[in-house]
């Protein structure tokens, strides 16, 4: 798809929404058409795509027909586009798609996961990224940074990244097991 086709698709969604034809919330994309087209040139056709609630462009660029995507949007599922036959899944839960993407990547599958900059500040993002990297999984996480955490500037909501303080860290060898005292106790 071209940038013009992507923009036309979102404009149609907006028009239908404004006429009251769509019975659920929508999250429209715009301004990132060229970046996504370039990214999707790198994604193999057999890769799994996981995304959040702003996923119309991802679905279209992954090869799902505009008619199928529009049918789901019209049914009120804009934020939950799921097409298993195309290896395409979304979740409207902030960060909720990341552990699922990691689980699929753990099978050896190629996985691409798209999240916003707000999600990139959450613990589940860092845990998922660390787990996948630590096991050398074929998982590529793409952070789509629009500078906003919903309707609040991300740096205002989360603090400036330049002010980040490094945590204190030390190493030790534990003397006790993870739980209990090392002796079986019957209660």
MIDOSE-1310 file (N, C-alpha, C; in nm, 2 decimals, decimal comma, always signed):
residues 187
xxxx	+0,08/-0,12/+0,00/+0,00/+0,00/+0,00/+0,09/+0,12/+0,00; +0,03/+0,23/-0,06/+0,10/+0,36/-0,06/+0,06/+0,44/+0,05; +0,14/+0,55/+0,08/+0,09/+0,64/+0,19/-0,04/+0,70/+0,16; -0,07/+0,73/+0,03/-0,20/+0,79/+0,00/-0,31/+0,69/+0,02
xxxx	-0,29/+0,56/+0,00/-0,39/+0,46/+0,02/-0,42/+0,44/+0,17; -0,31/+0,44/+0,25/-0,33/+0,43/+0,40/-0,40/+0,55/+0,45; -0,37/+0,67/+0,41/-0,44/+0,79/+0,45/-0,59/+0,79/+0,41; -0,61/+0,74/+0,29/-0,75/+0,74/+0,24/-0,83/+0,64/+0,33
xxxx	-0,77/+0,53/+0,37/-0,84/+0,43/+0,45/-0,88/+0,49/+0,58; -0,78/+0,55/+0,65/-0,81/+0,61/+0,78/-0,91/+0,73/+0,77; -0,91/+0,80/+0,66/-1,01/+0,91/+0,64/-1,15/+0,85/+0,63; -1,16/+0,73/+0,56/-1,29/+0,66/+0,55/-1,34/+0,62/+0,69
xxxx	-1,24/+0,56/+0,76/-1,28/+0,52/+0,90/-1,33/+0,64/+0,98; -1,26/+0,75/+0,97/-1,30/+0,87/+1,05/-1,44/+0,91/+1,00; -1,47/+0,91/+0,87/-1,60/+0,96/+0,82/-1,71/+0,87/+0,87; -1,68/+0,74/+0,86/-1,79/+0,64/+0,91/-1,81/+0,65/+1,06
xxxx	-1,70/+0,68/+1,13/-1,72/+0,69/+1,28/-1,80/+0,82/+1,31; -1,77/+0,93/+1,24/-1,84/+1,05/+1,26/-1,98/+1,05/+1,22; -2,02/+0,96/+1,13/-2,16/+0,94/+1,10/-2,23/+0,84/+1,19; -2,16/+0,79/+1,29/-2,22/+0,69/+1,39/-2,23/+0,55/+1,34
xxxx	-2,16/+0,52/+1,23/-2,17/+0,38/+1,18/-2,09/+0,28/+1,25; -1,98/+0,32/+1,32/-1,89/+0,23/+1,39/-1,93/+0,24/+1,54; -1,96/+0,12/+1,59/-2,02/+0,11/+1,73/-1,91/+0,08/+1,84; -1,79/+0,12/+1,81/-1,69/+0,10/+1,92/-1,58/+0,21/+1,90
xxxx	-1,49/+0,22/+2,00/-1,39/+0,32/+1,99/-1,29/+0,29/+1,87; -1,23/+0,40/+1,82/-1,13/+0,38/+1,71/-1,01/+0,46/+1,76; -0,89/+0,42/+1,71/-0,77/+0,49/+1,72/-0,70/+0,50/+1,58; -0,70/+0,62/+1,53/-0,66/+0,64/+1,40/-0,51/+0,67/+1,39
xxxx	-0,45/+0,62/+1,28/-0,30/+0,65/+1,26/-0,29/+0,76/+1,16; -0,18/+0,82/+1,16/-0,15/+0,93/+1,06/-0,01/+0,99/+1,09; +0,06/+1,02/+0,99/+0,19/+1,09/+1,00/+0,30/+0,99/+1,01; +0,27/+0,86/+1,01/+0,38/+0,76/+1,02/+0,37/+0,66/+0,90
xxxx	+0,31/+0,70/+0,79/+0,29/+0,61/+0,68/+0,42/+0,57/+0,62; +0,51/+0,66/+0,59/+0,64/+0,63/+0,52/+0,73/+0,54/+0,61; +0,73/+0,57/+0,74/+0,81/+0,49/+0,83/+0,76/+0,35/+0,83; +0,63/+0,33/+0,84/+0,58/+0,19/+0,85/+0,60/+0,12/+0,72
xxxx	+0,58/+0,19/+0,61/+0,60/+0,12/+0,48/+0,75/+0,07/+0,47; +0,84/+0,15/+0,52/+0,98/+0,11/+0,52/+1,01/-0,01/+0,61; +0,95/+0,00/+0,73/+0,96/-0,11/+0,83/+0,91/-0,24/+0,77; +0,79/-0,23/+0,71/+0,72/-0,36/+0,66/+0,79/-0,42/+0,54
xxxx	+0,88/-0,34/+0,48/+0,97/-0,40/+0,37/+1,06/-0,50/+0,43; +1,10/-0,48/+0,56/+1,19/-0,57/+0,63/+1,13/-0,70/+0,68; +1,00/-0,69/+0,70/+0,93/-0,80/+0,77/+0,89/-0,91/+0,67; +0,94/-1,03/+0,70/+0,91/-1,15/+0,62/+0,76/-1,18/+0,62
xxxx	+0,70/-1,23/+0,51/+0,56/-1,25/+0,50/+0,51/-1,36/+0,60; +0,61/-1,45/+0,64/+0,57/-1,55/+0,74/+0,58/-1,51/+0,89; +0,62/-1,38/+0,91/+0,64/-1,34/+1,05/+0,50/-1,31/+1,11; +0,50/-1,32/+1,24/+0,38/-1,29/+1,32/+0,39/-1,14/+1,35
xxxx	+0,28/-1,07/+1,35/+0,27/-0,93/+1,38/+0,18/-0,92/+1,50; +0,23/-0,85/+1,60/+0,15/-0,82/+1,72/+0,15/-0,66/+1,74; +0,04/-0,61/+1,77/+0,02/-0,47/+1,78/-0,07/-0,43/+1,89; -0,08/-0,30/+1,92/-0,18/-0,25/+2,02/-0,30/-0,20/+1,95
xxxx	-0,36/-0,10/+2,00/-0,50/-0,05/+1,96/-0,49/+0,03/+1,83; -0,38/+0,09/+1,80/-0,36/+0,17/+1,68/-0,30/+0,09/+1,57; -0,37/-0,01/+1,51/-0,31/-0,11/+1,43/-0,36/-0,12/+1,29; -0,45/-0,03/+1,24/-0,50/-0,04/+1,11/-0,39/-0,05/+1,00
xxxx	-0,29/+0,04/+1,01/-0,18/+0,04/+0,91/-0,10/-0,09/+0,92; -0,08/-0,14/+1,04/+0,00/-0,26/+1,05/-0,08/-0,38/+0,98; -0,21/-0,39/+1,00/-0,28/-0,49/+0,93/-0,28/-0,48/+0,78; -0,30/-0,36/+0,73/-0,30/-0,34/+0,59/-0,16/-0,36/+0,53
xxxx	-0,06/-0,32/+0,59/+0,08/-0,34/+0,54/+0,13/-0,49/+0,55; +0,06/-0,56/+0,64/+0,09/-0,70/+0,65/+0,02/-0,79/+0,55; -0,06/-0,72/+0,47/-0,13/-0,79/+0,36/-0,27/-0,83/+0,38; -0,33/-0,78/+0,49/-0,47/-0,81/+0,51/-0,55/-0,71/+0,43
xxxx	-0,65/-0,76/+0,36/-0,72/-0,67/+0,26/-0,79/-0,56/+0,33; -0,80/-0,44/+0,27/-0,88/-0,33/+0,33/-1,02/-0,37/+0,36; -1,08/-0,45/+0,28/-1,22/-0,49/+0,31/-1,23/-0,57/+0,44; -1,14/-0,66/+0,46/-1,14/-0,74/+0,59/-1,12/-0,65/+0,71
xxxx	-1,02/-0,56/+0,70/-0,99/-0,48/+0,81/-1,11/-0,38/+0,84; -1,17/-0,33/+0,73/-1,29/-0,24/+0,75/-1,40/-0,31/+0,81; -1,43/-0,44/+0,77/-1,54/-0,52/+0,82/-1,52/-0,53/+0,98; -1,40/-0,55/+1,02/-1,38/-0,57/+1,17/-1,40/-0,43/+1,24
xxxx	-1,35/-0,33/+1,18/-1,37/-0,19/+1,23/-1,52/-0,16/+1,24; -1,59/-0,19/+1,14/-1,73/-0,16/+1,14/-1,81/-0,24/+1,24; -1,75/-0,36/+1,28/-1,81/-0,44/+1,38/-1,77/-0,40/+1,52; -1,70/-0,29/+1,53/-1,66/-0,23/+1,66/-1,53/-0,29/+1,72
xxxx	-1,45/-0,36/+1,63/-1,33/-0,42/+1,68/-1,20/-0,35/+1,63; -1,21/-0,22/+1,61/-1,09/-0,14/+1,57/-0,97/-0,16/+1,66; -1,00/-0,17/+1,79/-0,89/-0,18/+1,89/-0,85/-0,33/+1,91; -0,92/-0,42/+1,85/-0,89/-0,56/+1,87/-0,89/-0,64/+1,73
xxxx	-0,81/-0,60/+1,64/-0,80/-0,66/+1,51/-0,72/-0,79/+1,53; -0,79/-0,90/+1,50/-0,72/-1,03/+1,51/-0,75/-1,11/+1,39; -0,65/-1,15/+1,32/-0,66/-1,23/+1,20/-0,56/-1,35/+1,20; -0,60/-1,46/+1,27/-0,50/-1,57/+1,29/-0,45/-1,62/+1,16
xxxx	-0,53/-1,62/+1,06/-0,49/-1,68/+0,93/-0,37/-1,60/+0,87; -0,36/-1,47/+0,91/-0,25/-1,39/+0,87/-0,14/-1,37/+0,97; -0,15/-1,44/+1,08/-0,06/-1,43/+1,19/-0,05/-1,29/+1,24; -0,17/-1,23/+1,27/-0,18/-1,09/+1,31/-0,28/-1,08/+1,43
xxxx	-0,23/-1,03/+1,54/-0,30/-1,01/+1,66/-0,28/-0,88/+1,73; -0,38/-0,82/+1,79/-0,37/-0,70/+1,87/-0,43/-0,71/+2,00; -0,40/-0,62/+2,09/-0,46/-0,61/+2,22/-0,47/-0,47/+2,26; -0,59/-0,43/+2,32/-0,61/-0,30/+2,37/-0,55/-0,27/+2,51
xxxx	-0,50/-0,37/+2,57/-0,44/-0,36/+2,70/-0,30/-0,31/+2,69; -0,27/-0,20/+2,76/-0,13/-0,14/+2,74/-0,03/-0,24/+2,78; +0,06/-0,28/+2,69/+0,16/-0,37/+2,71/+0,11/-0,52/+2,71; -0,02/-0,54/+2,70/-0,07/-0,68/+2,70/-0,03/-0,77/+2,59
xxxx	+0,01/-0,71/+2,48/+0,05/-0,79/+2,36/+0,19/-0,84/+2,37; +0,27/-0,78/+2,45/+0,42/-0,81/+2,46/+0,44/-0,95/+2,51; +0,38/-1,00/+2,62/+0,41/-1,13/+2,67/+0,36/-1,24/+2,57; +0,26/-1,21/+2,50/+0,20/-1,30/+2,40/+0,30/-1,31/+2,28
xxxx	+0,36/-1,20/+2,24/+0,46/-1,19/+2,13/+0,58/-1,27/+2,18; +0,62/-1,26/+2,30/+0,74/-1,33/+2,35/+0,71/-1,48/+2,35; +0,59/-1,52/+2,39/+0,55/-1,66/+2,39/+0,56/-1,72/+2,25; +0,51/-1,65/+2,15/+0,51/-1,70/+2,02/+0,66/-1,70/+1,97
xxxx	+0,74/-1,60/+2,00/+0,88/-1,60/+1,96/+0,95/-1,72/+2,03; +0,91/-1,76/+2,14/+0,98/-1,87/+2,21/+0,96/-2,01/+2,14; +0,87/-2,01/+2,04/+0,86/-2,13/+1,96/+0,95/-2,13/+1,84; +1,03/-2,03/+1,82/+1,12/-2,02/+1,71/+1,07/-1,93/+1,60
xxxx	+0,95/-1,88/+1,61/+0,88/-1,80/+1,51/+0,95/-1,66/+1,50; +0,94/-1,60/+1,38/+0,98/-1,46/+1,36/+0,86/-1,38/+1,41; +0,89/-1,28/+1,50/+0,78/-1,20/+1,55/+0,83/-1,05/+1,55; +0,73/-0,97/+1,51/+0,75/-0,83/+1,52/+0,63/-0,77/+1,61
xxxx	+0,67/-0,69/+1,70/+0,57/-0,64/+1,80/+0,58/-0,48/+1,80; +0,46/-0,42/+1,77/+0,45/-0,27/+1,77/+0,39/-0,22/+1,89; +0,46/-0,13/+1,96/+0,40/-0,06/+2,08/+0,43/+0,09/+2,07; +0,36/+0,16/+2,16/+0,38/+0,31/+2,16/+0,48/+0,34/+2,27
xxxx	+0,52/+0,47/+2,27/+0,62/+0,51/+2,36/+0,57/+0,51/+2,51; +0,44/+0,51/+2,53/+0,39/+0,50/+2,67/+0,42/+0,35/+2,72; +0,39/+0,26/+2,63/+0,42/+0,12/+2,67/+0,56/+0,09/+2,69; +0,65/+0,16/+2,61/+0,79/+0,14/+2,63/+0,84/+0,19/+2,76
xxxx	+0,76/+0,26/+2,84/+0,80/+0,30/+2,97/+0,76/+0,20/+3,08; +0,67/+0,11/+3,04/+0,61/+0,01/+3,14/+0,70/-0,10/+3,17; +0,69/-0,16/+3,29/+0,77/-0,28/+3,33/+0,76/-0,39/+3,23; +0,64/-0,42/+3,18/+0,62/-0,54/+3,10/+0,70/-0,53/+2,97
xxxx	+0,72/-0,40/+2,92/+0,80/-0,38/+2,80/+0,95/-0,43/+2,83; +1,00/-0,38/+2,94/+1,14/-0,41/+2,98/+1,16/-0,56/+3,01; +1,06/-0,62/+3,08/+1,07/-0,76/+3,11/+1,06/-0,85/+2,98; +0,97/-0,81/+2,89/+0,96/-0,89/+2,77/+1,08/-0,88/+2,68
xxxx	+1,13/-0,75/+2,67/+1,25/-0,73/+2,59/+1,37/-0,81/+2,65; +1,39/-0,80/+2,78/+1,50/-0,87/+2,85/+1,49/-1,02/+2,83; +1,37/-1,07/+2,85/+1,35/-1,22/+2,84/+1,38/-1,26/+2,69; +1,33/-1,19/+2,60/+1,35/-1,23/+2,46/+1,50/-1,22/+2,42
xxxx	+1,57/-1,11/+2,46/+1,71/-1,09/+2,43/+1,79/-1,20/+2,50; +1,76/-1,23/+2,62/+1,84/-1,32/+2,70/+1,83/-1,46/+2,64; +1,73/-1,49/+2,56/+1,71/-1,62/+2,50/+1,73/-1,62/+2,35; +1,78/-1,50/+2,30/+1,81/-1,48/+2,16/+1,69/-1,52/+2,07
xxxx	+1,58/-1,47/+2,11/+1,46/-1,50/+2,03/+1,45/-1,40/+1,91; +1,38/-1,45/+1,81/+1,37/-1,37/+1,69/+1,24/-1,28/+1,71; +1,26/-1,18/+1,80/+1,16/-1,09/+1,83/+1,21/-0,95/+1,81; +1,14/-0,87/+1,72/+1,18/-0,73/+1,70/+1,06/-0,65/+1,75
xxxx	+1,10/-0,56/+1,85/+1,00/-0,47/+1,91/+1,02/-0,34/+1,85; +0,91/-0,28/+1,79/+0,92/-0,15/+1,73/+0,84/-0,05/+1,82; +0,91/+0,05/+1,87/+0,84/+0,16/+1,95/+0,80/+0,27/+1,85; +0,67/+0,29/+1,85/+0,62/+0,40/+1,77/+0,60/+0,52/+1,86
xxxx	+0,70/+0,61/+1,85/+0,70/+0,73/+1,94/+0,64/+0,85/+1,89; +0,52/+0,88/+1,94/+0,45/+1,00/+1,90/+0,46/+1,11/+2,01; +0,54/+1,08/+2,11/+0,56/+1,18/+2,22/+0,44/+1,19/+2,31; +0,34/+1,10/+2,30/+0,22/+1,11/+2,38/+0,19/+0,98/+2,45
xxxx	+0,16/+0,99/+2,58/+0,10/+0,88/+2,66/-0,05/+0,90/+2,67; -0,12/+0,84/+2,58/-0,26/+0,87/+2,55/-0,27/+1,02/+2,52; -0,32/+1,11/+2,61/-0,33/+1,25/+2,57/-0,24/+1,34/+2,65; -0,14/+1,28/+2,72/-0,04/+1,35/+2,79/+0,10/+1,34/+2,73
xxxx	+0,17/+1,44/+2,72/+0,31/+1,42/+2,66/+0,39/+1,32/+2,75; +0,45/+1,23/+2,68/+0,52/+1,12/+2,75/+0,62/+1,17/+2,85; +0,70/+1,26/+2,81/+0,80/+1,31/+2,91/+0,74/+1,38/+3,03; +0,62/+1,44/+3,01/+0,55/+1,50/+3,13/+0,50/+1,38/+3,22
xxxx	+0,44/+1,28/+3,15/+0,38/+1,17/+3,23/+0,48/+1,09/+3,30; +0,60/+1,06/+3,24/+0,69/+0,97/+3,29/+0,82/+1,03/+3,33; +0,84/+1,16/+3,31/+0,97/+1,23/+3,34/+1,06/+1,22/+3,22; +1,15/+1,32/+3,22/+1,24/+1,33/+3,11/+1,34/+1,21/+3,11
xxxx	+1,37/+1,15/+3,00/+1,47/+1,04/+3,01/+1,61/+1,09/+3,04; +1,64/+1,22/+3,03/+1,77/+1,27/+3,06/+1,79/+1,28/+3,21; +1,68/+1,28/+3,29/+1,69/+1,28/+3,43/+1,69/+1,15/+3,50; +1,70/+1,04/+3,42/+1,70/+0,91/+3,47/+1,82/+0,88/+3,56
xxxx	+1,79/+0,83/+3,68/+1,89/+0,79/+3,78/+1,92/+0,64/+3,77; +2,05/+0,61/+3,77/+2,08/+0,47/+3,77/+2,06/+0,41/+3,91; +2,00/+0,29/+3,91/+1,98/+0,23/+4,05/+2,11/+0,19/+4,11; +2,11/+0,18/+4,24/+2,23/+0,12/+4,31/+2,21/-0,03/+4,29
xxxx	+2,33/-0,09/+4,27/+2,32/-0,24/+4,24/+2,44/-0,30/+4,31; +2,42/-0,42/+4,37/+2,53/-0,49/+4,43/+2,50/-0,64/+4,41; +2,60/-0,72/+4,42/+2,59/-0,87/+4,40/+2,61/-0,94/+4,53; +2,54/-1,05/+4,55/+2,57/-1,13/+4,67/+2,53/-1,27/+4,64
xxxx	+2,58/-1,36/+4,72/+2,54/-1,51/+4,71/+2,45/-1,53/+4,82; +2,33/-1,58/+4,79/+2,23/-1,60/+4,89/+2,27/-1,72/+4,98; +2,23/-1,72/+5,10/+2,25/-1,83/+5,19/+2,13/-1,91/+5,22; +2,02/-1,87/+5,18/+1,90/-1,95/+5,21/+1,83/-1,98/+5,07
xxxx	+1,75/-2,08/+5,07/+1,67/-2,11/+4,95/+1,57/-2,00/+4,92; +1,51/-2,01/+4,80/+1,42/-1,91/+4,76/+1,30/-1,90/+4,86; +1,26/-2,01/+4,91/+1,14/-2,01/+5,00/+1,17/-2,11/+5,11; +1,13/-2,07/+5,23/+1,15/-2,16/+5,35/+1,29/-2,15/+5,40
xxxx	+1,33/-2,26/+5,48/+1,46/-2,25/+5,54/+1,55/-2,37/+5,50; +1,50/-2,45/+5,40/+1,58/-2,56/+5,35/+1,54/-2,69/+5,42; +1,46/-2,68/+5,52/+1,41/-2,80/+5,59/+1,26/-2,81/+5,56; +1,22/-2,93/+5,53/+1,08/-2,96/+5,51/+1,00/-2,95/+5,64
xxx	+0,90/-2,86/+5,64/+0,82/-2,85/+5,76/+0,68/-2,89/+5,73; +0,62/-2,97/+5,81/+0,48/-3,01/+5,79/+0,39/-2,93/+5,88; +0,30/-2,87/+5,82/+0,21/-2,78/+5,90/+0,08/-2,86/+5,94
